[in-house]
Amino acid sequence: MAEEEKTILLTQEAYDKLKEELAWREGEYRDEITERIAAARAEGDLSENGGYQAAREEQGKNEGRVNELIVKLRNAKILEAPAAGTVGNGSVVTIDLAGRDMTYVLGSRDIAVATDYDVISPESPIGAAILGAHEGDTVSYKAPNGREISVTVKEARPLQ
């Protein structure tokens, strides 16, 4: 039985970057790998040809990533920007954690292609705790080690 495909929440920018990567991998990069395979094949004995083996391995990795991107883009849902001041999927959120300000994007790791921020999953303990919180709210969550941790949401704004 096939695994159920999961909806992937992306910003428009992340979606566009993944589409660009797919176009590059299906076009220019695939052609480059094919040329390397042909050049290595022309050298003769393939059983001891490291360049040929490396190019074939790279081809397999590329095709795997192409398939992954096709599935992600097919299952993508573009996030609606959360309201400023409220933490939602696609928010850039600054939290105070034990006196240290830390800034993250709340969302799937696929959003990371469109930002330089670290990403927190909304399914993680801290992500679930801050999801829906507002600026100034203090929320707590249970860390994997069982410790209760409190964080204060200092700022929440849409990722742009």
trRosetta pair geometry for C-beta under 8 A, 3 or more apart (Angstrom, degrees):
i j d omega theta_ij theta_ji phi_ij phi_ji
5 71 6.5 -138 -134 -170 126 104
5 74 7.8 -21 163 96 155 109
5 75 5.1 -138 151 -86 115 142
6 75 6.6 83 85 163 40 147
7 75 5.6 -148 -115 170 39 93
7 76 7.7 103 -167 -131 66 14
7 77 5.2 11 -176 -7 113 120
8 72 5.3 -16 26 -154 165 77
8 75 5.2 84 7 105 94 97
8 76 5.0 -43 75 -100 98 61
8 77 7.0 160 74 19 44 72
8 108 5.8 -83 -158 40 82 173
8 110 5.7 25 -179 30 125 156
9 76 7.8 123 -109 -156 13 64
9 77 5.6 -32 -102 70 60 93
9 79 5.2 67 179 -69 99 100
9 89 5.1 -20 138 166 154 146
9 90 7.2 -113 148 -44 113 98
9 107 6.1 -122 98 -151 109 98
9 108 5.8 145 57 -7 78 113
9 111 7.7 -14 105 -56 77 113
10 14 4.3 -135 -165 87 98 117
10 15 4.5 123 116 -58 135 85
10 18 7.3 -69 -138 4 156 136
10 76 4.9 -23 16 -154 126 113
10 77 7.2 142 25 67 74 41
10 78 6.2 -47 78 -106 79 51
10 79 6.6 -153 84 -11 25 93
10 107 7.9 107 -107 173 34 133
10 108 7.2 -55 -75 51 65 120
10 110 5.8 -62 -93 112 102 116
10 111 6.2 180 -131 -85 60 74
10 114 8.0 110 -170 -4 90 137
11 14 4.6 95 51 6 80 101
11 15 7.0 -142 91 -5 42 87
11 78 7.2 45 -164 -154 21 75
11 79 5.5 -41 -87 41 54 114
11 90 5.3 128 -76 -130 96 114
11 107 7.6 -12 -31 -148 92 173
11 111 5.8 78 1 -134 98 99
11 114 5.6 -127 65 78 120 158
11 159 5.5 -93 -80 90 151 121
12 15 5.6 -55 -150 37 32 115
12 16 6.3 33 153 -20 66 107
12 78 5.5 36 -76 -146 72 122
13 16 5.7 -54 -148 36 31 111
13 17 6.4 30 154 -18 65 105
13 114 4.0 120 112 -151 104 136
13 159 7.8 -120 37 130 126 106
14 17 5.7 -55 -147 36 32 110
14 18 6.4 31 155 -17 65 105
14 110 6.0 105 168 134 131 79
14 111 4.8 -83 -76 -127 157 49
14 112 7.8 75 -120 38 121 30
14 113 5.3 111 -140 63 80 96
14 114 3.8 -102 -72 -12 69 128
14 115 7.8 -35 -73 -10 102 88
15 18 5.9 -57 -150 37 29 109
15 19 6.4 30 151 -19 64 107
15 73 7.1 109 -154 -125 82 81
15 76 5.6 130 -112 161 107 154
15 78 6.1 -47 -27 -93 151 92
16 19 5.6 -54 -149 36 32 114
16 20 6.4 35 152 -21 65 103
16 114 7.9 85 52 -97 87 121
17 20 5.5 -49 -148 34 34 113
17 21 6.5 36 152 -19 64 102
17 113 4.5 -175 105 134 138 117
17 114 5.4 -171 2 -76 140 82
18 21 5.6 -50 -148 35 34 113
18 22 6.4 38 151 -21 64 103
18 69 5.8 178 179 -146 95 98
18 72 6.2 -101 -175 105 151 127
18 73 5.9 -175 119 -74 122 98
18 76 7.7 166 66 -73 150 149
18 110 6.9 6 -70 -173 137 107
18 113 6.2 117 -60 67 78 162
19 22 5.6 -52 -149 34 32 113
19 23 6.5 33 153 -19 65 104
19 73 6.3 103 -81 -115 77 137
20 23 5.8 -54 -149 35 32 111
20 24 6.4 30 153 -17 65 107
21 24 5.7 -57 -149 38 32 111
21 25 6.1 26 156 -15 67 109
21 69 6.3 -149 97 -113 105 147
21 113 7.5 -79 -26 -154 139 148
22 25 5.9 -58 -143 41 29 107
22 26 6.0 19 161 -11 66 112
22 66 6.6 103 -141 -137 76 67
22 69 4.3 -174 -85 134 102 142
22 70 6.9 122 -134 -65 133 63
22 73 6.7 -36 -38 -28 156 147
23 26 6.1 -60 -140 43 25 104
23 27 5.8 0 166 2 63 121
24 27 6.2 -73 -136 51 21 95
24 28 5.5 -39 -155 45 66 108
24 29 5.5 59 147 -12 78 112
25 29 5.0 -35 -118 57 42 133
25 30 6.4 73 161 -41 49 92
25 62 5.7 -179 -161 -168 101 94
25 65 6.0 -125 -138 99 159 111
25 66 5.1 -163 124 -81 127 89
25 69 7.0 136 43 15 145 152
26 29 8.0 50 17 51 21 92
26 30 5.8 -8 -166 -12 22 137
26 66 5.9 111 -73 -130 82 123
27 30 6.4 124 55 31 5 103
27 31 6.6 -17 161 -10 47 111
28 31 5.9 -62 -150 37 25 111
28 32 6.4 26 155 -22 64 107
29 32 5.5 -51 -147 33 34 115
29 33 6.5 33 155 -17 65 103
29 62 6.2 -167 129 -138 117 136
30 33 5.9 -55 -151 37 31 109
30 34 6.3 33 151 -21 65 108
30 59 7.9 77 -139 -134 67 82
30 62 6.4 168 -90 141 71 142
30 66 7.8 37 -72 -68 119 143
31 34 5.6 -55 -147 36 32 114
31 35 6.4 34 154 -21 65 104
32 35 5.8 -53 -151 33 30 112
32 36 6.7 29 151 -17 63 104
33 36 5.7 -54 -151 36 34 111
33 37 6.4 35 151 -20 66 103
33 55 5.9 152 -164 -169 76 88
33 58 5.6 -154 -124 107 118 109
33 59 4.8 149 157 -85 137 83
33 62 6.1 -137 -31 7 161 157
34 37 5.7 -52 -149 34 32 112
34 38 6.4 32 152 -18 65 106
34 59 7.7 93 -69 -107 57 122
35 38 5.7 -54 -147 37 32 111
35 39 6.3 31 154 -19 66 106
36 39 5.7 -53 -144 37 31 110
36 40 6.2 28 157 -16 65 108
36 51 7.1 -128 175 168 96 98
36 55 4.2 -166 114 -116 112 135
36 58 7.8 8 77 62 146 138
37 40 5.9 -58 -147 40 29 108
37 41 6.1 33 153 -24 65 109
37 52 6.6 76 -141 -140 62 70
37 55 4.6 -170 -74 126 70 134
37 56 6.4 93 -111 -69 112 69
37 59 6.6 18 -57 -48 133 140
38 41 5.6 -53 -144 35 29 114
38 42 6.5 34 154 -25 62 104
39 42 5.8 -52 -153 29 31 114
39 43 7.4 41 147 -30 59 97
39 51 7.7 -65 99 137 94 135
40 43 5.7 -43 -164 14 40 117
40 46 7.8 85 135 -118 96 81
40 49 5.5 132 175 157 101 129
40 51 4.2 -160 -109 107 120 102
40 52 3.6 176 138 -74 131 74
40 55 5.7 -176 4 15 146 140
41 46 6.6 0 -120 -87 66 111
41 49 8.0 135 -88 109 34 167
41 52 6.2 106 -66 -114 57 121
43 49 5.9 139 80 -124 124 129
43 51 7.3 77 11 56 153 128
43 52 7.5 -140 45 -44 116 111
44 49 7.4 164 76 -70 61 126
45 48 5.4 11 121 38 117 94
45 49 6.2 164 98 -39 63 100
46 49 5.1 -61 -136 24 38 124
46 52 5.2 -100 -142 111 82 165
49 52 3.9 45 108 13 118 117
49 53 6.5 154 93 -15 66 84
50 53 5.6 -56 -145 39 35 110
50 54 6.0 34 157 -20 69 108
51 54 5.8 -55 -144 38 28 110
51 55 6.3 27 157 -17 64 108
52 55 5.9 -58 -147 38 28 108
52 56 6.3 27 155 -18 64 107
53 56 5.8 -56 -148 36 29 110
53 57 6.4 30 153 -19 64 106
54 57 5.7 -54 -149 36 31 112
54 58 6.3 31 152 -18 65 107
55 58 5.5 -53 -146 38 32 113
55 59 6.3 40 150 -25 64 103
56 59 5.4 -49 -149 31 33 117
56 60 6.7 36 151 -20 63 101
57 60 5.7 -52 -154 33 34 113
57 61 6.6 32 150 -16 65 104
58 61 5.7 -53 -148 37 34 111
58 62 6.2 37 152 -21 66 106
59 62 5.7 -54 -147 36 30 112
59 63 6.4 27 156 -17 65 106
60 63 5.9 -55 -145 37 29 107
60 64 6.4 33 153 -21 63 106
61 64 5.6 -54 -150 34 31 115
61 65 6.5 28 153 -16 65 105
62 65 5.8 -57 -151 38 32 108
62 66 6.3 37 150 -24 66 104
63 66 5.3 -46 -146 32 35 117
63 67 6.5 36 154 -18 64 102
64 67 5.9 -55 -153 36 30 109
64 68 6.4 32 150 -20 64 107
65 68 5.4 -52 -146 37 35 116
65 69 6.2 36 155 -20 67 104
66 69 5.9 -57 -150 36 28 109
66 70 6.4 31 152 -22 63 105
67 70 5.7 -51 -148 32 32 113
67 71 6.6 29 155 -15 64 105
68 71 6.0 -59 -153 37 30 108
68 72 6.3 27 153 -17 66 109
69 72 5.6 -55 -143 39 33 111
69 73 6.0 27 161 -15 68 109
70 73 6.2 -59 -145 40 25 106
70 74 6.2 25 156 -20 62 111
71 74 5.8 -58 -145 37 28 112
71 75 6.2 4 163 1 65 114
72 75 6.3 -74 -145 50 25 95
72 76 6.1 48 153 -57 65 99
72 110 6.2 175 -162 -121 135 149
73 76 5.4 -30 -143 -5 33 124
79 82 8.0 -38 165 -30 114 79
79 88 8.0 154 -172 127 119 105
79 89 5.3 -138 -124 111 131 103
79 90 4.0 161 125 -40 158 143
79 107 7.2 -67 -58 -116 155 131
81 90 6.4 -112 -117 115 50 134
81 158 3.7 13 -161 -127 108 146
81 159 7.8 -149 -122 44 90 60
82 86 5.4 -127 164 90 111 94
82 87 7.0 15 133 165 162 14
82 88 2.9 159 -88 40 141 126
82 89 7.0 140 -43 50 118 48
82 90 6.2 159 -5 72 96 94
82 91 5.1 -37 48 -67 137 102
82 156 7.3 -52 106 155 128 112
82 158 5.8 173 51 -87 65 84
83 86 4.7 46 68 26 92 119
83 88 7.6 82 26 -4 61 132
84 156 7.0 152 -167 99 44 72
84 157 5.1 7 -127 -118 86 73
84 158 6.7 -73 -74 -8 70 85
85 134 5.7 12 154 -156 85 88
85 135 4.8 -75 -146 0 72 113
85 156 5.7 71 -167 66 9 99
85 157 7.8 39 -34 -80 41 61
86 91 7.5 -126 103 -92 53 144
86 132 7.1 -21 -173 -151 97 33
86 133 7.6 166 -152 89 56 35
86 134 5.5 -31 -99 -101 65 75
86 135 8.0 -80 -60 -14 34 76
86 156 5.9 -130 71 108 14 141
87 91 4.9 -151 -143 68 54 164
87 93 5.1 31 -115 -93 107 138
87 106 6.1 76 -176 -1 96 158
87 130 4.9 -72 137 150 168 90
87 131 5.9 -127 115 -119 106 27
87 132 6.4 -38 73 21 88 18
87 133 4.8 18 24 55 125 78
87 134 7.4 -140 0 -77 82 26
87 153 6.1 -112 -41 -127 126 145
87 156 4.6 -108 -71 -124 67 144
88 91 5.2 114 50 -34 55 114
88 106 7.1 171 104 83 22 130
88 131 7.0 70 -116 -152 39 74
88 132 7.2 66 -86 -73 71 46
88 156 7.9 99 7 173 65 126
89 106 6.1 -114 -114 114 36 94
89 107 5.0 94 -164 -99 77 86
89 122 5.9 -51 -87 -45 89 144
89 131 7.7 19 -50 -129 67 108
90 105 7.2 -19 -148 -172 28 100
90 106 7.1 -41 19 76 21 77
90 107 5.4 66 -65 -70 47 134
90 111 6.9 -162 -102 -124 65 147
90 158 6.3 5 128 -149 102 74
90 159 5.0 -117 180 23 73 111
91 105 7.1 166 86 -151 41 57
91 106 5.0 12 54 33 89 111
91 107 7.9 156 29 -37 55 98
91 156 5.0 -9 -174 -165 134 92
91 157 6.7 131 -156 65 79 25
91 158 6.4 -64 -108 -99 57 36
91 159 6.8 -177 -136 -28 8 85
92 103 6.5 13 177 -176 92 102
92 104 7.5 179 -152 93 54 33
92 105 5.6 -34 -97 -95 63 72
92 115 7.9 -172 -90 -146 106 148
92 117 6.3 -176 -126 -49 97 167
92 155 7.8 -14 109 115 84 100
92 156 7.4 159 79 -150 49 43
92 157 5.3 -20 57 66 96 81
92 158 7.3 30 10 115 86 14
92 159 5.2 121 -39 -84 92 72
93 103 7.1 174 89 -147 38 59
93 104 5.9 -19 62 64 85 79
93 105 7.6 128 15 -115 77 23
93 106 5.8 34 3 -26 125 109
93 120 7.9 -59 53 35 119 130
93 130 6.2 121 154 154 164 143
93 153 6.3 -55 -165 -140 111 97
93 155 6.9 173 -150 90 44 59
93 156 4.8 1 -107 -105 85 80
94 101 5.7 3 -178 -170 107 101
94 102 7.0 163 -152 80 60 35
94 103 4.5 -25 -96 -94 80 85
94 153 7.7 105 77 -166 54 55
94 154 4.5 -57 103 67 99 108
94 155 4.2 30 35 44 111 97
94 156 7.8 -140 26 -62 65 48
95 101 7.3 160 81 -148 35 53
95 102 5.6 -21 61 61 84 87
95 103 7.9 161 16 -87 64 37
95 104 7.4 -11 8 18 107 105
95 130 6.7 -83 -83 -99 132 146
95 151 4.5 7 179 174 126 122
95 152 6.5 147 -161 73 70 43
95 153 5.8 -40 -103 -101 79 47
95 154 6.4 165 -113 5 20 90
96 99 6.8 15 -177 -97 96 15
96 100 7.1 147 -155 69 56 33
96 101 5.8 -31 -96 -90 66 63
96 151 6.5 159 72 -163 52 67
96 152 4.3 -5 47 55 108 100
96 154 5.5 95 -31 -47 93 115
97 100 5.5 -33 69 64 77 88
97 102 5.6 -10 17 11 118 123
97 149 7.4 15 -148 170 97 118
97 151 5.0 -20 -88 -111 79 102
101 154 6.4 -34 -126 18 104 159
103 117 6.2 -90 124 -131 91 116
104 117 5.8 138 -147 165 32 115
104 118 5.3 -53 -118 84 86 84
104 119 6.5 122 -173 -125 95 18
104 120 4.6 49 150 -12 148 107
105 111 5.8 -137 127 117 138 132
105 112 7.5 173 58 -86 132 60
105 115 5.4 89 -34 82 151 164
105 117 4.5 119 -20 90 97 131
105 118 7.4 -178 23 90 77 37
105 119 5.0 -33 70 -108 94 72
105 120 7.2 176 81 23 42 71
105 159 5.5 40 -129 -82 117 134
106 119 7.7 129 -113 -162 13 68
106 120 5.4 -31 -106 71 63 96
106 122 5.7 72 175 -73 100 86
106 127 5.8 142 -141 -139 97 94
106 130 6.8 -139 -89 93 140 116
106 131 6.7 163 -179 -88 147 80
107 110 7.9 -89 137 60 103 70
107 111 4.1 44 103 -7 133 153
107 119 6.0 -72 66 -154 75 111
107 120 7.9 78 23 68 43 55
107 121 7.6 -50 107 -117 18 42
107 122 6.9 19 -95 -27 28 100
107 159 7.7 -60 -8 -8 143 149
108 111 5.6 122 65 -11 66 92
108 119 7.4 -9 110 167 22 142
108 121 6.8 40 -110 -117 42 83
109 112 5.3 -20 -174 -3 58 122
109 119 5.5 157 -108 82 52 146
109 121 7.2 -28 -41 -74 81 97
110 113 6.5 -24 -179 3 52 108
111 114 6.0 -66 -175 41 58 104
111 115 6.5 7 143 14 86 118
111 119 5.8 142 69 -115 102 136
111 159 7.2 77 -179 81 126 174
112 115 6.2 -89 -140 56 37 86
112 117 7.8 -126 -122 77 71 64
112 118 7.9 -7 -114 -147 111 31
112 119 4.8 -96 -69 -23 98 134
114 159 7.5 94 107 150 115 130
115 119 7.6 118 70 -69 123 96
115 159 6.2 -65 -76 -156 139 126
117 159 7.9 -121 29 -116 138 114
120 124 5.9 -106 -176 46 83 135
120 126 6.0 -78 -160 93 137 108
120 127 4.6 178 143 -78 101 100
120 130 7.8 43 106 45 149 131
121 124 4.4 108 66 -20 92 98
121 127 5.1 -118 94 -12 46 166
122 127 4.3 -148 -118 156 24 120
122 128 6.4 94 169 -75 59 55
122 131 5.1 70 -148 -77 102 136
123 127 6.3 9 34 81 27 133
123 128 6.5 29 -147 -57 22 102
124 127 4.2 86 51 10 85 110
124 128 6.7 -157 80 -9 39 86
125 128 6.1 -57 -145 36 24 108
125 129 6.5 23 156 -20 61 109
125 141 4.4 140 158 160 93 128
125 142 6.1 -110 -151 69 137 57
125 143 6.4 170 90 -105 158 33
125 144 7.1 -157 -10 -49 142 67
126 129 5.6 -56 -149 35 33 114
126 130 6.4 13 161 -6 68 109
126 141 5.4 -165 -90 48 46 156
126 149 7.6 -35 -91 86 97 127
126 151 6.9 51 -146 0 103 150
127 130 6.4 -66 -143 43 26 95
127 131 6.1 40 158 -39 65 105
128 131 5.8 -42 -142 16 28 119
128 141 6.9 123 71 -119 89 130
129 133 7.5 16 138 -36 61 131
129 139 4.5 158 165 132 97 125
129 140 6.6 -115 -149 97 139 19
129 141 3.6 -103 -50 -59 143 116
129 151 7.2 106 110 39 132 112
130 133 4.9 -75 -159 21 55 129
130 139 5.9 178 -85 52 54 144
130 151 6.8 -42 -74 86 111 128
130 153 6.0 132 -145 -79 104 113
133 137 4.2 -144 -168 75 101 143
133 139 5.3 -100 -88 -30 141 134
133 153 4.8 160 121 -24 123 148
133 156 7.5 163 91 -51 80 150
134 137 5.1 101 55 -22 64 117
134 153 6.7 161 100 82 24 142
134 156 7.2 -119 -148 29 37 139
135 153 5.6 -120 -112 118 35 101
135 154 6.8 3 -147 152 85 19
135 155 6.0 19 -113 -109 114 32
135 156 5.6 -143 -61 17 84 93
136 152 7.3 -27 -161 -174 24 99
136 153 6.7 -28 26 76 26 86
136 154 8.0 73 -65 -117 40 32
137 152 7.1 175 93 -149 39 61
137 153 5.1 20 56 29 83 115
138 150 5.7 18 175 -179 104 110
138 151 7.1 -180 -150 91 64 32
138 152 4.6 -31 -96 -95 82 80
138 153 7.7 -154 -80 9 34 70
139 150 7.1 171 90 -147 30 66
139 151 6.2 -17 62 61 76 80
139 153 7.3 37 5 -26 105 101
140 148 5.5 19 172 180 127 94
140 149 6.3 165 -153 84 77 38
140 150 4.4 -39 -91 -91 92 70
140 151 7.5 145 -98 14 43 64
141 148 7.6 168 86 -150 25 57
141 149 6.0 -23 62 61 73 88
141 151 7.7 -9 12 10 101 107
142 146 6.4 -19 -175 -146 105 33
142 147 7.2 152 -155 76 60 32
142 148 5.9 -36 -98 -95 67 61
142 149 7.7 138 -114 16 18 79
143 146 6.9 -34 73 35 75 20
143 147 4.7 -2 39 59 119 85
143 148 7.7 -149 4 -76 84 12
143 149 5.3 67 -42 -12 106 122
153 156 5.9 -4 178 -40 122 111
